[in-house]
Amino acid sequence: MGAIDGIQGMVAGYLASPKGQEAIRSFLSSPQGKEAIDSYLSTPGGQQMARLLLLRALDGLSIPDEVKAMIRDALAEAGA
């Protein structure tokens, strides 16, 4: 298990670095990255993850609380 933990730590460290973040950004903006995102979001797990991320992102947006509440309600309905 130690080798796997070490590899996971190296990958996590790379992804947290500016170079790793730029690599992720480049991939996600590429046609292959967009295709991978679309494919993932078409799955139930991908849709659930998107709802979780959207709910988390709402907290950081400077939009009226009423709008946030409407979005949260819509996401809850979609997840039901």
N, CA, C and O atoms as a Maestro MAE file, in Angstrom:
{
 s_m_m2io_version
 :::
 2.0.0
}

f_m_ct {
 s_m_title
 :::
 protein
 m_atom[320] {
  # First column is atom index #
  i_m_mmod_type
  r_m_x_coord
  r_m_y_coord
  r_m_z_coord
  i_m_residue_number
  s_m_chain_name
  s_m_pdb_residue_name
  s_m_pdb_atom_name
  i_m_atomic_number
  :::
  1 25 0.811 -1.196 0.000 1 A "MET " " N  " 7
  2 3 0.000 0.000 0.000 1 A "MET " " CA " 6
  3 2 0.853 1.258 0.000 1 A "MET " " C  " 6
  4 15 0.408 2.287 -0.508 1 A "MET " " O  " 8
  5 25 2.048 1.216 0.545 2 A "GLY " " N  " 7
  6 3 2.893 2.392 0.633 2 A "GLY " " CA " 6
  7 2 3.216 2.974 -0.730 2 A "GLY " " C  " 6
  8 15 3.249 4.195 -0.885 2 A "GLY " " O  " 8
  9 25 3.456 2.119 -1.728 3 A "ALA " " N  " 7
  10 3 3.771 2.611 -3.072 3 A "ALA " " CA " 6
  11 2 2.576 3.329 -3.677 3 A "ALA " " C  " 6
  12 15 2.734 4.371 -4.313 3 A "ALA " " O  " 8
  13 25 1.390 2.787 -3.485 4 A "ILE " " N  " 7
  14 3 0.180 3.426 -4.031 4 A "ILE " " CA " 6
  15 2 -0.044 4.770 -3.352 4 A "ILE " " C  " 6
  16 15 -0.371 5.754 -4.015 4 A "ILE " " O  " 8
  17 25 0.131 4.818 -2.030 5 A "ASP " " N  " 7
  18 3 -0.030 6.078 -1.308 5 A "ASP " " CA " 6
  19 2 0.981 7.105 -1.812 5 A "ASP " " C  " 6
  20 15 0.656 8.283 -1.961 5 A "ASP " " O  " 8
  21 25 2.199 6.656 -2.071 6 A "GLY " " N  " 7
  22 3 3.234 7.556 -2.580 6 A "GLY " " CA " 6
  23 2 2.888 8.099 -3.950 6 A "GLY " " C  " 6
  24 15 3.077 9.286 -4.217 6 A "GLY " " O  " 8
  25 25 2.381 7.236 -4.822 7 A "ILE " " N  " 7
  26 3 1.980 7.669 -6.160 7 A "ILE " " CA " 6
  27 2 0.811 8.632 -6.078 7 A "ILE " " C  " 6
  28 15 0.796 9.652 -6.766 7 A "ILE " " O  " 8
  29 25 -0.174 8.314 -5.236 8 A "GLN " " N  " 7
  30 3 -1.324 9.215 -5.079 8 A "GLN " " CA " 6
  31 2 -0.872 10.575 -4.568 8 A "GLN " " C  " 6
  32 15 -1.387 11.605 -5.004 8 A "GLN " " O  " 8
  33 25 0.069 10.588 -3.665 9 A "GLY " " N  " 7
  34 3 0.592 11.850 -3.137 9 A "GLY " " CA " 6
  35 2 1.302 12.656 -4.210 9 A "GLY " " C  " 6
  36 15 1.156 13.877 -4.278 9 A "GLY " " O  " 8
  37 25 2.076 11.967 -5.053 10 A "MET " " N  " 7
  38 3 2.773 12.665 -6.138 10 A "MET " " CA " 6
  39 2 1.780 13.247 -7.130 10 A "MET " " C  " 6
  40 15 1.934 14.385 -7.572 10 A "MET " " O  " 8
  41 25 0.760 12.467 -7.483 11 A "VAL " " N  " 7
  42 3 -0.261 12.946 -8.420 11 A "VAL " " CA " 6
  43 2 -1.004 14.131 -7.812 11 A "VAL " " C  " 6
  44 15 -1.215 15.139 -8.486 11 A "VAL " " O  " 8
  45 25 -1.400 14.021 -6.558 12 A "ALA " " N  " 7
  46 3 -2.112 15.116 -5.889 12 A "ALA " " CA " 6
  47 2 -1.236 16.367 -5.835 12 A "ALA " " C  " 6
  48 15 -1.724 17.476 -6.052 12 A "ALA " " O  " 8
  49 25 0.037 16.195 -5.550 13 A "GLY " " N  " 7
  50 3 0.961 17.328 -5.513 13 A "GLY " " CA " 6
  51 2 1.095 17.991 -6.870 13 A "GLY " " C  " 6
  52 15 1.122 19.218 -6.971 13 A "GLY " " O  " 8
  53 25 1.181 17.174 -7.920 14 A "TYR " " N  " 7
  54 3 1.277 17.722 -9.276 14 A "TYR " " CA " 6
  55 2 0.010 18.480 -9.647 14 A "TYR " " C  " 6
  56 15 0.078 19.581 -10.192 14 A "TYR " " O  " 8
  57 25 -1.147 17.891 -9.352 15 A "LEU " " N  " 7
  58 3 -2.417 18.536 -9.704 15 A "LEU " " CA " 6
  59 2 -2.624 19.841 -8.936 15 A "LEU " " C  " 6
  60 15 -3.315 20.739 -9.417 15 A "LEU " " O  " 8
  61 25 -2.038 19.950 -7.760 16 A "ALA " " N  " 7
  62 3 -2.161 21.171 -6.969 16 A "ALA " " CA " 6
  63 2 -1.167 22.243 -7.410 16 A "ALA " " C  " 6
  64 15 -1.316 23.409 -7.042 16 A "ALA " " O  " 8
  65 25 -0.167 21.869 -8.183 17 A "SER " " N  " 7
  66 3 0.849 22.829 -8.611 17 A "SER " " CA " 6
  67 2 0.342 23.677 -9.782 17 A "SER " " C  " 6
  68 15 -0.588 23.272 -10.479 17 A "SER " " O  " 8
  69 25 0.941 24.838 -10.000 18 A "PRO " " N  " 7
  70 3 0.537 25.662 -11.149 18 A "PRO " " CA " 6
  71 2 0.664 24.917 -12.481 18 A "PRO " " C  " 6
  72 15 -0.194 25.051 -13.354 18 A "PRO " " O  " 8
  73 25 1.722 24.142 -12.635 19 A "LYS " " N  " 7
  74 3 1.908 23.384 -13.880 19 A "LYS " " CA " 6
  75 2 0.809 22.333 -14.041 19 A "LYS " " C  " 6
  76 15 0.290 22.150 -15.142 19 A "LYS " " O  " 8
  77 25 0.451 21.646 -12.965 20 A "GLY " " N  " 7
  78 3 -0.614 20.641 -13.014 20 A "GLY " " CA " 6
  79 2 -1.967 21.269 -13.296 20 A "GLY " " C  " 6
  80 15 -2.764 20.724 -14.059 20 A "GLY " " O  " 8
  81 25 -2.225 22.409 -12.685 21 A "GLN " " N  " 7
  82 3 -3.490 23.096 -12.920 21 A "GLN " " CA " 6
  83 2 -3.597 23.569 -14.371 21 A "GLN " " C  " 6
  84 15 -4.671 23.513 -14.969 21 A "GLN " " O  " 8
  85 25 -2.485 24.032 -14.931 22 A "GLU " " N  " 7
  86 3 -2.496 24.441 -16.340 22 A "GLU " " CA " 6
  87 2 -2.727 23.235 -17.247 22 A "GLU " " C  " 6
  88 15 -3.428 23.347 -18.253 22 A "GLU " " O  " 8
  89 25 -2.145 22.077 -16.904 23 A "ALA " " N  " 7
  90 3 -2.371 20.869 -17.692 23 A "ALA " " CA " 6
  91 2 -3.843 20.467 -17.653 23 A "ALA " " C  " 6
  92 15 -4.408 20.080 -18.676 23 A "ALA " " O  " 8
  93 25 -4.460 20.556 -16.491 24 A "ILE " " N  " 7
  94 3 -5.889 20.230 -16.360 24 A "ILE " " CA " 6
  95 2 -6.717 21.212 -17.186 24 A "ILE " " C  " 6
  96 15 -7.610 20.809 -17.931 24 A "ILE " " O  " 8
  97 25 -6.415 22.487 -17.048 25 A "ARG " " N  " 7
  98 3 -7.148 23.522 -17.785 25 A "ARG " " CA " 6
  99 2 -7.034 23.288 -19.293 25 A "ARG " " C  " 6
  100 15 -8.024 23.388 -20.019 25 A "ARG " " O  " 8
  101 25 -5.838 22.980 -19.753 26 A "SER " " N  " 7
  102 3 -5.625 22.733 -21.179 26 A "SER " " CA " 6
  103 2 -6.418 21.521 -21.655 26 A "SER " " C  " 6
  104 15 -7.038 21.554 -22.717 26 A "SER " " O  " 8
  105 25 -6.395 20.452 -20.865 27 A "PHE " " N  " 7
  106 3 -7.135 19.256 -21.246 27 A "PHE " " CA " 6
  107 2 -8.636 19.526 -21.274 27 A "PHE " " C  " 6
  108 15 -9.319 19.149 -22.226 27 A "PHE " " O  " 8
  109 25 -9.148 20.174 -20.238 28 A "LEU " " N  " 7
  110 3 -10.594 20.404 -20.156 28 A "LEU " " CA " 6
  111 2 -11.108 21.327 -21.258 28 A "LEU " " C  " 6
  112 15 -12.276 21.250 -21.641 28 A "LEU " " O  " 8
  113 25 -10.239 22.195 -21.764 29 A "SER " " N  " 7
  114 3 -10.671 23.093 -22.839 29 A "SER " " CA " 6
  115 2 -10.443 22.495 -24.224 29 A "SER " " C  " 6
  116 15 -10.841 23.088 -25.227 29 A "SER " " O  " 8
  117 25 -9.807 21.331 -24.286 30 A "SER " " N  " 7
  118 3 -9.562 20.676 -25.574 30 A "SER " " CA " 6
  119 2 -10.811 19.909 -26.012 30 A "SER " " C  " 6
  120 15 -11.680 19.619 -25.189 30 A "SER " " O  " 8
  121 25 -10.906 19.579 -27.305 31 A "PRO " " N  " 7
  122 3 -12.043 18.765 -27.757 31 A "PRO " " CA " 6
  123 2 -12.146 17.433 -27.005 31 A "PRO " " C  " 6
  124 15 -13.250 16.988 -26.690 31 A "PRO " " O  " 8
  125 25 -11.017 16.803 -26.720 32 A "GLN " " N  " 7
  126 3 -11.038 15.534 -25.990 32 A "GLN " " CA " 6
  127 2 -11.523 15.724 -24.556 32 A "GLN " " C  " 6
  128 15 -12.255 14.889 -24.025 32 A "GLN " " O  " 8
  129 25 -11.114 16.818 -23.938 33 A "GLY " " N  " 7
  130 3 -11.554 17.102 -22.577 33 A "GLY " " CA " 6
  131 2 -13.044 17.386 -22.519 33 A "GLY " " C  " 6
  132 15 -13.742 16.909 -21.624 33 A "GLY " " O  " 8
  133 25 -13.526 18.166 -23.479 34 A "LYS " " N  " 7
  134 3 -14.954 18.465 -23.529 34 A "LYS " " CA " 6
  135 2 -15.763 17.193 -23.757 34 A "LYS " " C  " 6
  136 15 -16.832 17.015 -23.174 34 A "LYS " " O  " 8
  137 25 -15.248 16.318 -24.603 35 A "GLU " " N  " 7
  138 3 -15.925 15.037 -24.845 35 A "GLU " " CA " 6
  139 2 -15.951 14.187 -23.578 35 A "GLU " " C  " 6
  140 15 -16.962 13.554 -23.273 35 A "GLU " " O  " 8
  141 25 -14.839 14.171 -22.841 36 A "ALA " " N  " 7
  142 3 -14.774 13.402 -21.593 36 A "ALA " " CA " 6
  143 2 -15.763 13.956 -20.569 36 A "ALA " " C  " 6
  144 15 -16.438 13.192 -19.880 36 A "ALA " " O  " 8
  145 25 -15.849 15.289 -20.469 37 A "ILE " " N  " 7
  146 3 -16.801 15.906 -19.531 37 A "ILE " " CA " 6
  147 2 -18.227 15.552 -19.917 37 A "ILE " " C  " 6
  148 15 -19.020 15.142 -19.069 37 A "ILE " " O  " 8
  149 25 -18.557 15.710 -21.206 38 A "ASP " " N  " 7
  150 3 -19.913 15.392 -21.666 38 A "ASP " " CA " 6
  151 2 -20.267 13.933 -21.394 38 A "ASP " " C  " 6
  152 15 -21.384 13.617 -20.983 38 A "ASP " " O  " 8
  153 25 -19.300 13.054 -21.630 39 A "SER " " N  " 7
  154 3 -19.526 11.628 -21.395 39 A "SER " " CA " 6
  155 2 -19.791 11.363 -19.914 39 A "SER " " C  " 6
  156 15 -20.708 10.622 -19.563 39 A "SER " " O  " 8
  157 25 -18.980 11.975 -19.051 40 A "TYR " " N  " 7
  158 3 -19.149 11.788 -17.614 40 A "TYR " " CA " 6
  159 2 -20.478 12.370 -17.129 40 A "TYR " " C  " 6
  160 15 -21.173 11.755 -16.320 40 A "TYR " " O  " 8
  161 25 -20.824 13.554 -17.629 41 A "LEU " " N  " 7
  162 3 -22.064 14.200 -17.184 41 A "LEU " " CA " 6
  163 2 -23.313 13.487 -17.682 41 A "LEU " " C  " 6
  164 15 -24.410 13.754 -17.191 41 A "LEU " " O  " 8
  165 25 -23.168 12.597 -18.635 42 A "SER " " N  " 7
  166 3 -24.334 11.844 -19.109 42 A "SER " " CA " 6
  167 2 -24.637 10.642 -18.217 42 A "SER " " C  " 6
  168 15 -25.651 9.969 -18.406 42 A "SER " " O  " 8
  169 25 -23.762 10.369 -17.247 43 A "THR " " N  " 7
  170 3 -23.976 9.247 -16.327 43 A "THR " " CA " 6
  171 2 -24.670 9.747 -15.060 43 A "THR " " C  " 6
  172 15 -24.556 10.924 -14.717 43 A "THR " " O  " 8
  173 25 -25.384 8.867 -14.365 44 A "PRO " " N  " 7
  174 3 -26.012 9.279 -13.094 44 A "PRO " " CA " 6
  175 2 -24.988 9.807 -12.080 44 A "PRO " " C  " 6
  176 15 -25.249 10.795 -11.394 44 A "PRO " " O  " 8
  177 25 -23.851 9.164 -11.988 45 A "GLY " " N  " 7
  178 3 -22.818 9.629 -11.068 45 A "GLY " " CA " 6
  179 2 -22.277 10.995 -11.454 45 A "GLY " " C  " 6
  180 15 -22.012 11.832 -10.591 45 A "GLY " " O  " 8
  181 25 -22.114 11.217 -12.743 46 A "GLY " " N  " 7
  182 3 -21.642 12.510 -13.231 46 A "GLY " " CA " 6
  183 2 -22.646 13.612 -12.955 46 A "GLY " " C  " 6
  184 15 -22.270 14.730 -12.604 46 A "GLY " " O  " 8
  185 25 -23.919 13.298 -13.112 47 A "GLN " " N  " 7
  186 3 -24.960 14.295 -12.843 47 A "GLN " " CA " 6
  187 2 -25.026 14.620 -11.349 47 A "GLN " " C  " 6
  188 15 -25.221 15.773 -10.964 47 A "GLN " " O  " 8
  189 25 -24.864 13.602 -10.523 48 A "GLN " " N  " 7
  190 3 -24.859 13.835 -9.078 48 A "GLN " " CA " 6
  191 2 -23.657 14.700 -8.688 48 A "GLN " " C  " 6
  192 15 -23.785 15.611 -7.871 48 A "GLN " " O  " 8
  193 25 -22.498 14.417 -9.269 49 A "MET " " N  " 7
  194 3 -21.304 15.199 -8.965 49 A "MET " " CA " 6
  195 2 -21.475 16.643 -9.435 49 A "MET " " C  " 6
  196 15 -21.062 17.572 -8.741 49 A "MET " " O  " 8
  197 25 -22.076 16.836 -10.603 50 A "ALA " " N  " 7
  198 3 -22.309 18.187 -11.110 50 A "ALA " " CA " 6
  199 2 -23.214 18.968 -10.175 50 A "ALA " " C  " 6
  200 15 -22.969 20.145 -9.910 50 A "ALA " " O  " 8
  201 25 -24.269 18.316 -9.666 51 A "ARG " " N  " 7
  202 3 -25.160 18.997 -8.720 51 A "ARG " " CA " 6
  203 2 -24.394 19.398 -7.455 51 A "ARG " " C  " 6
  204 15 -24.561 20.510 -6.954 51 A "ARG " " O  " 8
  205 25 -23.565 18.502 -6.944 52 A "LEU " " N  " 7
  206 3 -22.782 18.811 -5.745 52 A "LEU " " CA " 6
  207 2 -21.839 19.993 -5.993 52 A "LEU " " C  " 6
  208 15 -21.718 20.889 -5.158 52 A "LEU " " O  " 8
  209 25 -21.182 19.981 -7.138 53 A "LEU " " N  " 7
  210 3 -20.253 21.069 -7.461 53 A "LEU " " CA " 6
  211 2 -20.984 22.395 -7.658 53 A "LEU " " C  " 6
  212 15 -20.507 23.444 -7.226 53 A "LEU " " O  " 8
  213 25 -22.139 22.340 -8.310 54 A "LEU " " N  " 7
  214 3 -22.909 23.565 -8.509 54 A "LEU " " CA " 6
  215 2 -23.384 24.144 -7.186 54 A "LEU " " C  " 6
  216 15 -23.344 25.357 -6.982 54 A "LEU " " O  " 8
  217 25 -23.834 23.272 -6.287 55 A "LEU " " N  " 7
  218 3 -24.268 23.746 -4.976 55 A "LEU " " CA " 6
  219 2 -23.112 24.391 -4.224 55 A "LEU " " C  " 6
  220 15 -23.287 25.420 -3.572 55 A "LEU " " O  " 8
  221 25 -21.945 23.794 -4.313 56 A "ARG " " N  " 7
  222 3 -20.761 24.341 -3.641 56 A "ARG " " CA " 6
  223 2 -20.348 25.665 -4.282 56 A "ARG " " C  " 6
  224 15 -19.984 26.609 -3.580 56 A "ARG " " O  " 8
  225 25 -20.405 25.735 -5.606 57 A "ALA " " N  " 7
  226 3 -20.020 26.951 -6.316 57 A "ALA " " CA " 6
  227 2 -20.976 28.106 -6.014 57 A "ALA " " C  " 6
  228 15 -20.561 29.265 -5.975 57 A "ALA " " O  " 8
  229 25 -22.241 27.794 -5.804 58 A "LEU " " N  " 7
  230 3 -23.226 28.836 -5.492 58 A "LEU " " CA " 6
  231 2 -22.816 29.662 -4.282 58 A "LEU " " C  " 6
  232 15 -23.031 30.873 -4.249 58 A "LEU " " O  " 8
  233 25 -22.232 29.014 -3.302 59 A "ASP " " N  " 7
  234 3 -21.836 29.717 -2.079 59 A "ASP " " CA " 6
  235 2 -20.826 30.824 -2.359 59 A "ASP " " C  " 6
  236 15 -20.794 31.833 -1.654 59 A "ASP " " O  " 8
  237 25 -20.001 30.638 -3.387 60 A "GLY " " N  " 7
  238 3 -18.964 31.620 -3.692 60 A "GLY " " CA " 6
  239 2 -19.381 32.701 -4.673 60 A "GLY " " C  " 6
  240 15 -18.607 33.618 -4.949 60 A "GLY " " O  " 8
  241 25 -20.593 32.608 -5.203 61 A "LEU " " N  " 7
  242 3 -21.044 33.592 -6.177 61 A "LEU " " CA " 6
  243 2 -21.691 34.789 -5.494 61 A "LEU " " C  " 6
  244 15 -22.355 34.651 -4.466 61 A "LEU " " O  " 8
  245 25 -21.490 35.952 -6.075 62 A "SER " " N  " 7
  246 3 -22.118 37.159 -5.527 62 A "SER " " CA " 6
  247 2 -23.394 37.448 -6.308 62 A "SER " " C  " 6
  248 15 -23.478 38.405 -7.078 62 A "SER " " O  " 8
  249 25 -24.378 36.593 -6.083 63 A "ILE " " N  " 7
  250 3 -25.705 36.777 -6.672 63 A "ILE " " CA " 6
  251 2 -26.706 36.815 -5.527 63 A "ILE " " C  " 6
  252 15 -26.425 36.318 -4.436 63 A "ILE " " O  " 8
  253 25 -27.867 37.402 -5.770 64 A "PRO " " N  " 7
  254 3 -28.854 37.506 -4.683 64 A "PRO " " CA " 6
  255 2 -29.225 36.149 -4.096 64 A "PRO " " C  " 6
  256 15 -29.272 35.139 -4.798 64 A "PRO " " O  " 8
  257 25 -29.484 36.153 -2.807 65 A "ASP " " N  " 7
  258 3 -29.849 34.915 -2.108 65 A "ASP " " CA " 6
  259 2 -31.103 34.273 -2.688 65 A "ASP " " C  " 6
  260 15 -31.233 33.049 -2.693 65 A "ASP " " O  " 8
  261 25 -32.026 35.100 -3.177 66 A "GLU " " N  " 7
  262 3 -33.258 34.555 -3.771 66 A "GLU " " CA " 6
  263 2 -32.925 33.727 -5.015 66 A "GLU " " C  " 6
  264 15 -33.528 32.681 -5.255 66 A "GLU " " O  " 8
  265 25 -31.963 34.206 -5.796 67 A "VAL " " N  " 7
  266 3 -31.565 33.478 -7.000 67 A "VAL " " CA " 6
  267 2 -30.881 32.179 -6.609 67 A "VAL " " C  " 6
  268 15 -31.125 31.135 -7.214 67 A "VAL " " O  " 8
  269 25 -30.022 32.244 -5.595 68 A "LYS " " N  " 7
  270 3 -29.365 31.028 -5.109 68 A "LYS " " CA " 6
  271 2 -30.406 30.008 -4.655 68 A "LYS " " C  " 6
  272 15 -30.278 28.817 -4.937 68 A "LYS " " O  " 8
  273 25 -31.426 30.475 -3.958 69 A "ALA " " N  " 7
  274 3 -32.474 29.576 -3.471 69 A "ALA " " CA " 6
  275 2 -33.216 28.931 -4.637 69 A "ALA " " C  " 6
  276 15 -33.528 27.741 -4.591 69 A "ALA " " O  " 8
  277 25 -33.498 29.704 -5.677 70 A "MET " " N  " 7
  278 3 -34.181 29.153 -6.857 70 A "MET " " CA " 6
  279 2 -33.320 28.080 -7.522 70 A "MET " " C  " 6
  280 15 -33.831 27.040 -7.938 70 A "MET " " O  " 8
  281 25 -32.026 28.331 -7.621 71 A "ILE " " N  " 7
  282 3 -31.115 27.359 -8.245 71 A "ILE " " CA " 6
  283 2 -31.031 26.102 -7.390 71 A "ILE " " C  " 6
  284 15 -31.068 24.987 -7.911 71 A "ILE " " O  " 8
  285 25 -30.917 26.284 -6.068 72 A "ARG " " N  " 7
  286 3 -30.870 25.113 -5.179 72 A "ARG " " CA " 6
  287 2 -32.147 24.278 -5.299 72 A "ARG " " C  " 6
  288 15 -32.089 23.049 -5.333 72 A "ARG " " O  " 8
  289 25 -33.289 24.944 -5.363 73 A "ASP " " N  " 7
  290 3 -34.557 24.223 -5.511 73 A "ASP " " CA " 6
  291 2 -34.604 23.453 -6.818 73 A "ASP " " C  " 6
  292 15 -35.047 22.305 -6.851 73 A "ASP " " O  " 8
  293 25 -34.148 24.081 -7.899 74 A "ALA " " N  " 7
  294 3 -34.138 23.419 -9.209 74 A "ALA " " CA " 6
  295 2 -33.195 22.217 -9.207 74 A "ALA " " C  " 6
  296 15 -33.510 21.176 -9.783 74 A "ALA " " O  " 8
  297 25 -32.044 22.362 -8.562 75 A "LEU " " N  " 7
  298 3 -31.108 21.240 -8.493 75 A "LEU " " CA " 6
  299 2 -31.680 20.112 -7.650 75 A "LEU " " C  " 6
  300 15 -31.488 18.940 -7.971 75 A "LEU " " O  " 8
  301 25 -32.376 20.450 -6.583 76 A "ALA " " N  " 7
  302 3 -32.990 19.423 -5.730 76 A "ALA " " CA " 6
  303 2 -34.068 18.673 -6.511 76 A "ALA " " C  " 6
  304 15 -34.175 17.451 -6.410 76 A "ALA " " O  " 8
  305 25 -34.856 19.396 -7.280 77 A "GLU " " N  " 7
  306 3 -35.896 18.745 -8.107 77 A "GLU " " CA " 6
  307 2 -35.266 17.820 -9.137 77 A "GLU " " C  " 6
  308 15 -35.743 16.708 -9.363 77 A "GLU " " O  " 8
  309 25 -34.196 18.287 -9.754 78 A "ALA " " N  " 7
  310 3 -33.530 17.497 -10.790 78 A "ALA " " CA " 6
  311 2 -32.916 16.224 -10.203 78 A "ALA " " C  " 6
  312 15 -32.825 15.198 -10.877 78 A "ALA " " O  " 8
  313 25 -32.500 16.308 -8.944 79 A "GLY " " N  " 7
  314 3 -31.879 15.154 -8.313 79 A "GLY " " CA " 6
  315 2 -32.868 14.171 -7.709 79 A "GLY " " C  " 6
  316 15 -32.499 13.060 -7.328 79 A "GLY " " O  " 8
  317 25 -34.116 14.583 -7.624 80 A "ALA " " N  " 7
  318 3 -35.122 13.727 -6.984 80 A "ALA " " CA " 6
  319 2 -35.566 12.608 -7.883 80 A "ALA " " C  " 6
  320 15 -36.409 11.799 -7.492 80 A "ALA " " O  " 8
  :::
 }
 m_bond[319] {
  # First column is bond index #
  i_m_from
  i_m_to
  i_m_order
  :::
  1 1 2 1
  2 2 3 1
  3 3 4 2
  4 3 5 1
  5 5 6 1
  6 6 7 1
  7 7 8 2
  8 7 9 1
  9 9 10 1
  10 10 11 1
  11 11 12 2
  12 11 13 1
  13 13 14 1
  14 14 15 1
  15 15 16 2
  16 15 17 1
  17 17 18 1
  18 18 19 1
  19 19 20 2
  20 19 21 1
  21 21 22 1
  22 22 23 1
  23 23 24 2
  24 23 25 1
  25 25 26 1
  26 26 27 1
  27 27 28 2
  28 27 29 1
  29 29 30 1
  30 30 31 1
  31 31 32 2
  32 31 33 1
  33 33 34 1
  34 34 35 1
  35 35 36 2
  36 35 37 1
  37 37 38 1
  38 38 39 1
  39 39 40 2
  40 39 41 1
  41 41 42 1
  42 42 43 1
  43 43 44 2
  44 43 45 1
  45 45 46 1
  46 46 47 1
  47 47 48 2
  48 47 49 1
  49 49 50 1
  50 50 51 1
  51 51 52 2
  52 51 53 1
  53 53 54 1
  54 54 55 1
  55 55 56 2
  56 55 57 1
  57 57 58 1
  58 58 59 1
  59 59 60 2
  60 59 61 1
  61 61 62 1
  62 62 63 1
  63 63 64 2
  64 63 65 1
  65 65 66 1
  66 66 67 1
  67 67 68 2
  68 67 69 1
  69 69 70 1
  70 70 71 1
  71 71 72 2
  72 71 73 1
  73 73 74 1
  74 74 75 1
  75 75 76 2
  76 75 77 1
  77 77 78 1
  78 78 79 1
  79 79 80 2
  80 79 81 1
  81 81 82 1
  82 82 83 1
  83 83 84 2
  84 83 85 1
  85 85 86 1
  86 86 87 1
  87 87 88 2
  88 87 89 1
  89 89 90 1
  90 90 91 1
  91 91 92 2
  92 91 93 1
  93 93 94 1
  94 94 95 1
  95 95 96 2
  96 95 97 1
  97 97 98 1
  98 98 99 1
  99 99 100 2
  100 99 101 1
  101 101 102 1
  102 102 103 1
  103 103 104 2
  104 103 105 1
  105 105 106 1
  106 106 107 1
  107 107 108 2
  108 107 109 1
  109 109 110 1
  110 110 111 1
  111 111 112 2
  112 111 113 1
  113 113 114 1
  114 114 115 1
  115 115 116 2
  116 115 117 1
  117 117 118 1
  118 118 119 1
  119 119 120 2
  120 119 121 1
  121 121 122 1
  122 122 123 1
  123 123 124 2
  124 123 125 1
  125 125 126 1
  126 126 127 1
  127 127 128 2
  128 127 129 1
  129 129 130 1
  130 130 131 1
  131 131 132 2
  132 131 133 1
  133 133 134 1
  134 134 135 1
  135 135 136 2
  136 135 137 1
  137 137 138 1
  138 138 139 1
  139 139 140 2
  140 139 141 1
  141 141 142 1
  142 142 143 1
  143 143 144 2
  144 143 145 1
  145 145 146 1
  146 146 147 1
  147 147 148 2
  148 147 149 1
  149 149 150 1
  150 150 151 1
  151 151 152 2
  152 151 153 1
  153 153 154 1
  154 154 155 1
  155 155 156 2
  156 155 157 1
  157 157 158 1
  158 158 159 1
  159 159 160 2
  160 159 161 1
  161 161 162 1
  162 162 163 1
  163 163 164 2
  164 163 165 1
  165 165 166 1
  166 166 167 1
  167 167 168 2
  168 167 169 1
  169 169 170 1
  170 170 171 1
  171 171 172 2
  172 171 173 1
  173 173 174 1
  174 174 175 1
  175 175 176 2
  176 175 177 1
  177 177 178 1
  178 178 179 1
  179 179 180 2
  180 179 181 1
  181 181 182 1
  182 182 183 1
  183 183 184 2
  184 183 185 1
  185 185 186 1
  186 186 187 1
  187 187 188 2
  188 187 189 1
  189 189 190 1
  190 190 191 1
  191 191 192 2
  192 191 193 1
  193 193 194 1
  194 194 195 1
  195 195 196 2
  196 195 197 1
  197 197 198 1
  198 198 199 1
  199 199 200 2
  200 199 201 1
  201 201 202 1
  202 202 203 1
  203 203 204 2
  204 203 205 1
  205 205 206 1
  206 206 207 1
  207 207 208 2
  208 207 209 1
  209 209 210 1
  210 210 211 1
  211 211 212 2
  212 211 213 1
  213 213 214 1
  214 214 215 1
  215 215 216 2
  216 215 217 1
  217 217 218 1
  218 218 219 1
  219 219 220 2
  220 219 221 1
  221 221 222 1
  222 222 223 1
  223 223 224 2
  224 223 225 1
  225 225 226 1
  226 226 227 1
  227 227 228 2
  228 227 229 1
  229 229 230 1
  230 230 231 1
  231 231 232 2
  232 231 233 1
  233 233 234 1
  234 234 235 1
  235 235 236 2
  236 235 237 1
  237 237 238 1
  238 238 239 1
  239 239 240 2
  240 239 241 1
  241 241 242 1
  242 242 243 1
  243 243 244 2
  244 243 245 1
  245 245 246 1
  246 246 247 1
  247 247 248 2
  248 247 249 1
  249 249 250 1
  250 250 251 1
  251 251 252 2
  252 251 253 1
  253 253 254 1
  254 254 255 1
  255 255 256 2
  256 255 257 1
  257 257 258 1
  258 258 259 1
  259 259 260 2
  260 259 261 1
  261 261 262 1
  262 262 263 1
  263 263 264 2
  264 263 265 1
  265 265 266 1
  266 266 267 1
  267 267 268 2
  268 267 269 1
  269 269 270 1
  270 270 271 1
  271 271 272 2
  272 271 273 1
  273 273 274 1
  274 274 275 1
  275 275 276 2
  276 275 277 1
  277 277 278 1
  278 278 279 1
  279 279 280 2
  280 279 281 1
  281 281 282 1
  282 282 283 1
  283 283 284 2
  284 283 285 1
  285 285 286 1
  286 286 287 1
  287 287 288 2
  288 287 289 1
  289 289 290 1
  290 290 291 1
  291 291 292 2
  292 291 293 1
  293 293 294 1
  294 294 295 1
  295 295 296 2
  296 295 297 1
  297 297 298 1
  298 298 299 1
  299 299 300 2
  300 299 301 1
  301 301 302 1
  302 302 303 1
  303 303 304 2
  304 303 305 1
  305 305 306 1
  306 306 307 1
  307 307 308 2
  308 307 309 1
  309 309 310 1
  310 310 311 1
  311 311 312 2
  312 311 313 1
  313 313 314 1
  314 314 315 1
  315 315 316 2
  316 315 317 1
  317 317 318 1
  318 318 319 1
  319 319 320 2
  :::
 }
}
